[in-house]
Amino acid sequence: MPKIWTLGHPSIRTEFEYSGDVSKGVILHFSSNPHISSEFFQAILNEFRGRTIKGGFSMTDPISGGLGEWIQNNSKPINPINLTPRHGSFIAAILVHEGFITSNLVGNRVYLNFP
């Protein structure tokens, strides 16, 4: 079971574990053990293919056009449970860890690079 860190400034990153993988779906091992389906990961990869976007993982003010906002607006119809922008920091970290995307930090902002 991989143990990795969320993306972001080191002062706010969270270490977490997950089981599964992007191609089969993932269970995050914290609080309610949310499930993220392989279809949801694929929808993210398809939506942002060829772009660099902001992470926007704030629960109270997700950045317009960022991954967090997209997750908030699109998880319910695609994923088994409704996810929040905060889940985006875990999802993005998994995508980076498994080699699907890259990320960089500019100040406190996370940028996600989708090939």
C-alpha angles and dihedrals in degrees: 000000000000118000111202142154128253116245123262142069111341091242092064103032120119126210114225143164129227137182127215125025142255093271095052102028131262139247114207111218104223137085106337096003095238119209122226113195125223087238090059092051089049091049089054093049091048095046095053102030112146095010140104113220138173118259096227096185098163113130092209102037115016113189114257109253093014128124093254093057092046091051091049091051100040111030098085098063095039107032129056091243135029111260131202132222088259089063085061091074089058094043092049091048090053092049090051093044092052093047100248096119140006129226139201134192122228108184103312095333123104117214120197120207115206113193 
